[in-house]
Amino acid sequence: MNDIFSRMRDEANKKARERTENQDKSKDLQPETEAQISQEVANYLGVSKEEIDNCCGNTCPHCDIFLSKAIALEELGYKHHLFMNPSQEEMFKDAQAIYRKDIKEYEKREQELMDRMR
């Protein structure tokens, strides 16, 4: 009986090592990928990469780009960065629909839309 548990323990340890190795490899790639995504978003929005990097990923009162960044991420095929409750999620979808329908209208209403999300 001890032999069965020993094999199970060895298999579990082997799988744990493999997971750790895979996580280490993905950690090595992550900063470069994040930098590339930030640059793509900055280019898409026509702002500096630093402005994109300074956005903390929340609906902060001091941030003027969180909504545009979230929409740009979605438009570029990435997952947005915002932490939202269900009502904020609904407002985000409304803002995204406005953006997709008429960018000029979105630009006019951007501040109002951000204020509603806050």
N, C-alpha and C positions, 0 to 999 in steps of 0.2 A: 504494500500500500504506500509505503514511503516513496517507492520508486515512481509511482504515478504523480504524486505531489511534487517530487523533485523535477520531473519532466515539465510539468505545468509551470513551475516556478522558472525554470530555464527558458521556456518559450516566452513567458511574460517579460522576463528580463531582456531577451533578445528583441522583442517588439518595442519595448521601452527605449532601448538603445537606438533602434531604427527611427523611431519618432523623434528622438532628440537630435539625431544627425540631420533629419529632414528639416526640423525647425531651425537648426543652426544655419543650414543652407539658405532657407527662406529669409532669415534675419539679415544675412549678408546682402541679399538683393533688395530688400525693402527700402533702405534709404535712397538708393539710386532711383528706384521706381517712384517713390514719393516725390523726389526732386523733378523727375520727368513729368509726372502728372501736374505738379504745381506750375511747371513751365508751360505745359499745354494749356492749362486753365488761364494763366496770365496772358498768353498769346491770344486765346479765344476772346478774352474780355478786353484786351488792349491796355492792360495795367502792368505794373512791375511784379516780378516774382515775389519780391519781399512783401508787398501788400497782400498777396495771396497767402504766403507763409505765415503772416501775422494774424490771420483769421483763426480764432481758436476753435471753431466748430460748434458754436452755440449762438443763440439769438441775443447777442450782447448789445447793450445800449451804446457802447463806444465803437462798435464796428459798423461801417457803412457798406460792406461788401458781402456779408454772409449770405444773403439771398441770391445775389448774382453768381457767387461762387458755387453755391449748391445747384443752381440751375445749369451752370456751365458744366459741372461735373456730370450731371445727368445727361446733358446733350452730347457730351464726349464719350458716353457709354460707361461711366464709373458710377459708383454708389455715392450719393451725397453725404456730406459730413455733419449735417445738423442733427442735434438731439432734440426731438420734438414730441410733444404730447399729441393725442389724436386731433384736437382742434387745430393745432399748429400745422399738423400734417395736411389737413384739409385746406388751410390757407396756402400752404406751399404748393399744393396741386393747382389751386386757382391761379396763383402767380405764374406757375409754369405754363398753364394753358394760355394766359394772357401773353406771355413771352413768345410762345410758339405761334400764336395767332398774329400778333402785331408787336414787333420789338419796340417801335416808337411809343406805343401806348404803354408798354411795360416801363420804358425809361421815364415817362411822365409820372407814372404811378408808383415807381420803385420805393420812394420814401414812405408813402402811405402803406404799401404792402409790408415793408419791413416793420413799421410801427404796429401794424395789426398782429404780426407774428410775435412781437415782443410782449 
